[in-house]
Amino acid sequence: MKPKRRINSLVNYLSIRLFIGFLLFIQSVASAQNFHLLVFADTDDPGLSAPNLMNISYLTEMANEVCQATGLKNRMVVYRGKDFLASRFDQVMTTFKPEPDDVVFFYFMGHGWNNSETEEPMLLFKTQGQSPGAANSRNLKVVFEQLRQKGNRLTLAFGESCNSAINDRSRAKPGTGRAMNVSEIKTEQLKNLFLKSRAAIVLHTCKRGQKSNSSEDGGWFFMSFYEQYKGFVAKSYKQQPAEWEPLLVASTRATMEYAREQGASQDPVFRVFAAGSGQSVAASTPTPQPAPPTKLEKTPSPARTQLPTSPAQTLVVNAPETKEVTPEGAGNGEFGNTCVINRVAYKTLESHLAYLKSFRDRVMKMENSAAAEEFRKFYSSDRQEFFRQAPQKLNVTKLASTEVKWFTDTCAETAELLDETAYYLDDPQFRNNVQSKLAIPIDNLSSTVIRLQDLLRRCKE
């Protein structure tokens, strides 16, 4: 072959190889998957700033580690300070459009409360001078559904916040000096979690009625989760492959055990769904065996199933929550659809009734100022809202019109008399006013509970 022809052939060959390489590069860019880590963190509150900044630093480390090992593009964004607003969150949710193969990890860390309507907490954003309430809060369950509807492959929505009354504002405790796992990472384990998983998971770091605790070196849940995560993706991890459900079971169990060591109770709850499906495939609040003597359950527990973890230990996990399937027409009739009653709000109403009965029985044995202060704490803004909107929270507005009228009238009278009781908080005769003013609300609430019990019984018939 002549030299000139040989050179032309070589040029053609190299051109083809470069062209193929360019096509492969374009294809890889087009099919690249993203790791969206959306962090909303309250770093201005003096009680939460230190642990939340520690959480953010570890999450940053985690994002870099995951993306380096898996090839996912790092799309981590932290919304804090002036961006830690409900309006900013709404804007992000409106414009956020992940690709089908993307990973989305939403992590909220801040104050929270329970609105007595769902088991999931209301995530409290910066108030901007407003009173804390629904206007500057977003329910974790709603946030999760918004994210899941984006249609991406893997969705994680974690809410690290309190899940009790709105006036419970927990503060970080002194540092604990917990040592983090520093085992060598196994790339394949990270790929199992972030590249091969298809699921949608929602998690709140404590159950309804509890506080989510933190120390200066991080949130109790997050530190437990990150420590377990490090173990699951380590080269020394024996079980293959690493999966989300066992990781979260271990993380929730570690949180509960650590809280107990600190003299507290904190039971994280998570629920796993199939990607793009409304079907819950797992829901759990693990409890180490044997159960601690301080763990009280005043309400019937969900059905339970046992998952073996080792020959020496069995982990008790709540079975998936499912809607009751009733025969056609069940719960309907002269009372309307009795199966729509919100059981969470019903249990909340029962607990409020128990408190008011106890308070009225004790009030005359208390100092007037002490009695006023106790009632002031009980009748906080969230409880005022509960009594004023009880028919909506109980979801009894979908019953028959006669039932709706009874609940509306009874609840309105109850709220009015409780407001009148609160009006006398600074009166020297507050205790005497409590004795008279609380009689009718307690009778009304007792009647409401009895009526709800009857309606729920009819739902099952």
CORMO-V206711 format. One record per residue. N is the residue number from 0. RES is the residue in one letter. D_FIRST is the distance of its C-alpha to the first C-alpha in Angstrom with 2 decimals. Layout:
n:N res:RES d_first:D_FIRST
n:N res:RES d_first:D_FIRST
//
This chain:
n:0 res:M d_first:0.00
n:1 res:K d_first:3.75
n:2 res:P d_first:6.45
n:3 res:K d_first:8.41
n:4 res:R d_first:6.62
n:5 res:R d_first:6.26
n:6 res:I d_first:9.87
n:7 res:N d_first:10.97
n:8 res:S d_first:10.20
n:9 res:L d_first:12.07
n:10 res:V d_first:14.74
n:11 res:N d_first:15.24
n:12 res:Y d_first:15.62
n:13 res:L d_first:18.05
n:14 res:S d_first:19.85
n:15 res:I d_first:20.50
n:16 res:R d_first:21.77
n:17 res:L d_first:23.94
n:18 res:F d_first:25.25
n:19 res:I d_first:26.16
n:20 res:G d_first:27.77
n:21 res:F d_first:29.68
n:22 res:L d_first:30.93
n:23 res:L d_first:32.08
n:24 res:F d_first:33.82
n:25 res:I d_first:35.56
n:26 res:Q d_first:36.61
n:27 res:S d_first:38.00
n:28 res:V d_first:39.94
n:29 res:A d_first:41.28
n:30 res:S d_first:42.47
n:31 res:A d_first:43.80
n:32 res:Q d_first:47.35
n:33 res:N d_first:50.13
n:34 res:F d_first:53.02
n:35 res:H d_first:55.94
n:36 res:L d_first:58.73
n:37 res:L d_first:61.62
n:38 res:V d_first:64.43
n:39 res:F d_first:67.82
n:40 res:A d_first:69.96
n:41 res:D d_first:73.43
n:42 res:T d_first:73.02
n:43 res:D d_first:75.98
n:44 res:D d_first:78.70
n:45 res:P d_first:80.07
n:46 res:G d_first:80.61
n:47 res:L d_first:77.03
n:48 res:S d_first:74.88
n:49 res:A d_first:74.24
n:50 res:P d_first:73.26
n:51 res:N d_first:71.16
n:52 res:L d_first:69.20
n:53 res:M d_first:68.57
n:54 res:N d_first:67.42
n:55 res:I d_first:65.00
n:56 res:S d_first:63.51
n:57 res:Y d_first:62.90
n:58 res:L d_first:61.48
n:59 res:T d_first:59.04
n:60 res:E d_first:57.98
n:61 res:M d_first:57.64
n:62 res:A d_first:55.49
n:63 res:N d_first:53.07
n:64 res:E d_first:52.92
n:65 res:V d_first:52.34
n:66 res:C d_first:49.60
n:67 res:Q d_first:47.73
n:68 res:A d_first:47.84
n:69 res:T d_first:47.16
n:70 res:G d_first:44.92
n:71 res:L d_first:47.72
n:72 res:K d_first:48.10
n:73 res:N d_first:51.34
n:74 res:R d_first:53.65
n:75 res:M d_first:56.88
n:76 res:V d_first:59.63
n:77 res:V d_first:63.12
n:78 res:Y d_first:66.02
n:79 res:R d_first:68.92
n:80 res:G d_first:71.57
n:81 res:K d_first:71.90
n:82 res:D d_first:69.27
n:83 res:F d_first:71.33
n:84 res:L d_first:73.01
n:85 res:A d_first:73.51
n:86 res:S d_first:72.45
n:87 res:R d_first:69.19
n:88 res:F d_first:68.59
n:89 res:D d_first:69.24
n:90 res:Q d_first:66.75
n:91 res:V d_first:64.07
n:92 res:M d_first:64.73
n:93 res:T d_first:64.51
n:94 res:T d_first:61.16
n:95 res:F d_first:59.52
n:96 res:K d_first:56.86
n:97 res:P d_first:54.79
n:98 res:E d_first:51.78
n:99 res:P d_first:52.29
n:100 res:D d_first:50.51
n:101 res:D d_first:52.19
n:102 res:V d_first:54.75
n:103 res:V d_first:58.00
n:104 res:F d_first:60.50
n:105 res:F d_first:63.70
n:106 res:Y d_first:66.04
n:107 res:F d_first:69.46
n:108 res:M d_first:71.66
n:109 res:G d_first:75.05
n:110 res:H d_first:78.54
n:111 res:G d_first:79.23
n:112 res:W d_first:82.11
n:113 res:N d_first:82.96
n:114 res:N d_first:84.30
n:115 res:S d_first:86.02
n:116 res:E d_first:83.84
n:117 res:T d_first:80.76
n:118 res:E d_first:80.01
n:119 res:E d_first:77.19
n:120 res:P d_first:78.13
n:121 res:M d_first:78.26
n:122 res:L d_first:75.84
n:123 res:L d_first:77.71
n:124 res:F d_first:75.80
n:125 res:K d_first:77.20
n:126 res:T d_first:80.48
n:127 res:Q d_first:80.52
n:128 res:G d_first:84.29
n:129 res:Q d_first:84.81
n:130 res:S d_first:86.60
n:131 res:P d_first:84.23
n:132 res:G d_first:83.99
n:133 res:A d_first:82.00
n:134 res:A d_first:80.88
n:135 res:N d_first:78.80
n:136 res:S d_first:77.84
n:137 res:R d_first:75.26
n:138 res:N d_first:75.67
n:139 res:L d_first:72.94
n:140 res:K d_first:72.95
n:141 res:V d_first:72.33
n:142 res:V d_first:69.56
n:143 res:F d_first:67.89
n:144 res:E d_first:68.10
n:145 res:Q d_first:66.63
n:146 res:L d_first:63.62
n:147 res:R d_first:63.21
n:148 res:Q d_first:63.13
n:149 res:K d_first:60.00
n:150 res:G d_first:58.11
n:151 res:N d_first:55.90
n:152 res:R d_first:55.02
n:153 res:L d_first:57.24
n:154 res:T d_first:60.37
n:155 res:L d_first:62.74
n:156 res:A d_first:65.93
n:157 res:F d_first:68.12
n:158 res:G d_first:71.44
n:159 res:E d_first:72.94
n:160 res:S d_first:76.41
n:161 res:C d_first:80.03
n:162 res:N d_first:81.13
n:163 res:S d_first:84.88
n:164 res:A d_first:87.32
n:165 res:I d_first:86.01
n:166 res:N d_first:88.27
n:167 res:D d_first:86.75
n:168 res:R d_first:84.60
n:169 res:S d_first:83.32
n:170 res:R d_first:82.39
n:171 res:A d_first:80.04
n:172 res:K d_first:81.70
n:173 res:P d_first:81.18
n:174 res:G d_first:77.89
n:175 res:T d_first:77.58
n:176 res:G d_first:75.03
n:177 res:R d_first:72.98
n:178 res:A d_first:69.97
n:179 res:M d_first:66.70
n:180 res:N d_first:64.33
n:181 res:V d_first:61.44
n:182 res:S d_first:59.54
n:183 res:E d_first:55.76
n:184 res:I d_first:54.16
n:185 res:K d_first:52.15
n:186 res:T d_first:49.50
n:187 res:E d_first:49.71
n:188 res:Q d_first:53.41
n:189 res:L d_first:52.86
n:190 res:K d_first:50.32
n:191 res:N d_first:52.95
n:192 res:L d_first:55.47
n:193 res:F d_first:53.46
n:194 res:L d_first:50.37
n:195 res:K d_first:51.68
n:196 res:S d_first:55.26
n:197 res:R d_first:56.58
n:198 res:A d_first:60.20
n:199 res:A d_first:62.76
n:200 res:I d_first:65.25
n:201 res:V d_first:68.34
n:202 res:L d_first:70.31
n:203 res:H d_first:73.45
n:204 res:T d_first:74.46
n:205 res:C d_first:78.09
n:206 res:K d_first:80.08
n:207 res:R d_first:82.63
n:208 res:G d_first:85.58
n:209 res:Q d_first:83.73
n:210 res:K d_first:82.39
n:211 res:S d_first:78.82
n:212 res:N d_first:79.20
n:213 res:S d_first:77.14
n:214 res:S d_first:77.34
n:215 res:E d_first:76.14
n:216 res:D d_first:72.99
n:217 res:G d_first:72.06
n:218 res:G d_first:73.29
n:219 res:W d_first:74.66
n:220 res:F d_first:72.50
n:221 res:F d_first:69.31
n:222 res:M d_first:69.65
n:223 res:S d_first:70.31
n:224 res:F d_first:67.36
n:225 res:Y d_first:64.94
n:226 res:E d_first:66.11
n:227 res:Q d_first:65.60
n:228 res:Y d_first:62.22
n:229 res:K d_first:61.06
n:230 res:G d_first:62.24
n:231 res:F d_first:60.56
n:232 res:V d_first:57.08
n:233 res:A d_first:57.43
n:234 res:K d_first:55.46
n:235 res:S d_first:58.83
n:236 res:Y d_first:59.68
n:237 res:K d_first:59.99
n:238 res:Q d_first:60.28
n:239 res:Q d_first:57.07
n:240 res:P d_first:56.15
n:241 res:A d_first:58.01
n:242 res:E d_first:59.73
n:243 res:W d_first:61.83
n:244 res:E d_first:65.06
n:245 res:P d_first:65.64
n:246 res:L d_first:64.69
n:247 res:L d_first:67.29
n:248 res:V d_first:69.89
n:249 res:A d_first:69.51
n:250 res:S d_first:69.62
n:251 res:T d_first:72.78
n:252 res:R d_first:74.47
n:253 res:A d_first:73.66
n:254 res:T d_first:75.08
n:255 res:M d_first:78.29
n:256 res:E d_first:78.76
n:257 res:Y d_first:78.18
n:258 res:A d_first:80.59
n:259 res:R d_first:83.22
n:260 res:E d_first:82.88
n:261 res:Q d_first:83.65
n:262 res:G d_first:86.70
n:263 res:A d_first:85.15
n:264 res:S d_first:83.86
n:265 res:Q d_first:80.47
n:266 res:D d_first:78.89
n:267 res:P d_first:75.45
n:268 res:V d_first:74.67
n:269 res:F d_first:71.29
n:270 res:R d_first:70.19
n:271 res:V d_first:66.84
n:272 res:F d_first:65.66
n:273 res:A d_first:62.71
n:274 res:A d_first:60.17
n:275 res:G d_first:61.03
n:276 res:S d_first:64.22
n:277 res:G d_first:67.88
n:278 res:Q d_first:68.61
n:279 res:S d_first:69.60
n:280 res:V d_first:68.17
n:281 res:A d_first:69.96
n:282 res:A d_first:72.72
n:283 res:S d_first:74.09
n:284 res:T d_first:76.37
n:285 res:P d_first:76.06
n:286 res:T d_first:79.20
n:287 res:P d_first:79.14
n:288 res:Q d_first:81.48
n:289 res:P d_first:84.35
n:290 res:A d_first:85.03
n:291 res:P d_first:86.66
n:292 res:P d_first:90.40
n:293 res:T d_first:90.16
n:294 res:K d_first:87.91
n:295 res:L d_first:90.14
n:296 res:E d_first:89.36
n:297 res:K d_first:92.16
n:298 res:T d_first:90.40
n:299 res:P d_first:89.17
n:300 res:S d_first:85.76
n:301 res:P d_first:82.82
n:302 res:A d_first:82.01
n:303 res:R d_first:80.19
n:304 res:T d_first:77.63
n:305 res:Q d_first:76.72
n:306 res:L d_first:73.22
n:307 res:P d_first:72.96
n:308 res:T d_first:71.20
n:309 res:S d_first:72.11
n:310 res:P d_first:74.70
n:311 res:A d_first:76.99
n:312 res:Q d_first:76.81
n:313 res:T d_first:76.76
n:314 res:L d_first:75.88
n:315 res:V d_first:77.98
n:316 res:V d_first:76.11
n:317 res:N d_first:77.53
n:318 res:A d_first:76.45
n:319 res:P d_first:74.63
n:320 res:E d_first:76.90
n:321 res:T d_first:77.18
n:322 res:K d_first:79.26
n:323 res:E d_first:82.20
n:324 res:V d_first:81.77
n:325 res:T d_first:85.15
n:326 res:P d_first:86.38
n:327 res:E d_first:86.23
n:328 res:G d_first:89.06
n:329 res:A d_first:89.75
n:330 res:G d_first:91.10
n:331 res:N d_first:92.02
n:332 res:G d_first:95.39
n:333 res:E d_first:98.30
n:334 res:F d_first:96.72
n:335 res:G d_first:93.28
n:336 res:N d_first:90.04
n:337 res:T d_first:91.25
n:338 res:C d_first:87.87
n:339 res:V d_first:86.42
n:340 res:I d_first:88.58
n:341 res:N d_first:86.59
n:342 res:R d_first:87.40
n:343 res:V d_first:86.22
n:344 res:A d_first:88.63
n:345 res:Y d_first:91.36
n:346 res:K d_first:91.02
n:347 res:T d_first:91.04
n:348 res:L d_first:94.25
n:349 res:E d_first:95.82
n:350 res:S d_first:95.05
n:351 res:H d_first:96.51
n:352 res:L d_first:99.64
n:353 res:A d_first:100.04
n:354 res:Y d_first:99.83
n:355 res:L d_first:102.37
n:356 res:K d_first:104.81
n:357 res:S d_first:104.50
n:358 res:F d_first:104.81
n:359 res:R d_first:107.95
n:360 res:D d_first:109.52
n:361 res:R d_first:108.86
n:362 res:V d_first:109.38
n:363 res:M d_first:113.13
n:364 res:K d_first:112.65
n:365 res:M d_first:110.24
n:366 res:E d_first:110.84
n:367 res:N d_first:110.49
n:368 res:S d_first:107.68
n:369 res:A d_first:105.76
n:370 res:A d_first:106.13
n:371 res:A d_first:104.91
n:372 res:E d_first:101.87
n:373 res:E d_first:100.91
n:374 res:F d_first:101.17
n:375 res:R d_first:99.27
n:376 res:K d_first:96.31
n:377 res:F d_first:96.50
n:378 res:Y d_first:96.81
n:379 res:S d_first:93.66
n:380 res:S d_first:91.64
n:381 res:D d_first:89.49
n:382 res:R d_first:92.59
n:383 res:Q d_first:94.32
n:384 res:E d_first:91.33
n:385 res:F d_first:91.45
n:386 res:F d_first:95.13
n:387 res:R d_first:94.81
n:388 res:Q d_first:91.83
n:389 res:A d_first:92.84
n:390 res:P d_first:92.77
n:391 res:Q d_first:89.16
n:392 res:K d_first:88.08
n:393 res:L d_first:89.82
n:394 res:N d_first:88.21
n:395 res:V d_first:91.59
n:396 res:T d_first:91.16
n:397 res:K d_first:89.63
n:398 res:L d_first:92.80
n:399 res:A d_first:95.58
n:400 res:S d_first:97.29
n:401 res:T d_first:100.47
n:402 res:E d_first:98.51
n:403 res:V d_first:96.54
n:404 res:K d_first:99.84
n:405 res:W d_first:101.39
n:406 res:F d_first:98.49
n:407 res:T d_first:98.19
n:408 res:D d_first:101.91
n:409 res:T d_first:102.23
n:410 res:C d_first:99.18
n:411 res:A d_first:100.25
n:412 res:E d_first:103.71
n:413 res:T d_first:102.27
n:414 res:A d_first:99.96
n:415 res:E d_first:102.80
n:416 res:L d_first:105.17
n:417 res:L d_first:102.57
n:418 res:D d_first:101.99
n:419 res:E d_first:105.75
n:420 res:T d_first:105.85
n:421 res:A d_first:103.18
n:422 res:Y d_first:105.23
n:423 res:Y d_first:107.94
n:424 res:L d_first:105.69
n:425 res:D d_first:107.49
n:426 res:D d_first:110.94
n:427 res:P d_first:113.40
n:428 res:Q d_first:114.25
n:429 res:F d_first:110.68
n:430 res:R d_first:111.56
n:431 res:N d_first:114.34
n:432 res:N d_first:112.09
n:433 res:V d_first:109.49
n:434 res:Q d_first:112.13
n:435 res:S d_first:113.00
n:436 res:K d_first:109.70
n:437 res:L d_first:107.53
n:438 res:A d_first:109.82
n:439 res:I d_first:108.55
n:440 res:P d_first:104.82
n:441 res:I d_first:105.10
n:442 res:D d_first:106.92
n:443 res:N d_first:104.35
n:444 res:L d_first:101.41
n:445 res:S d_first:103.14
n:446 res:S d_first:103.65
n:447 res:T d_first:100.03
n:448 res:V d_first:98.75
n:449 res:I d_first:101.04
n:450 res:R d_first:99.93
n:451 res:L d_first:96.24
n:452 res:Q d_first:96.83
n:453 res:D d_first:98.46
n:454 res:L d_first:95.63
n:455 res:L d_first:92.99
n:456 res:R d_first:95.02
n:457 res:R d_first:95.05
n:458 res:C d_first:91.26
n:459 res:K d_first:91.04
n:460 res:E d_first:93.54
//
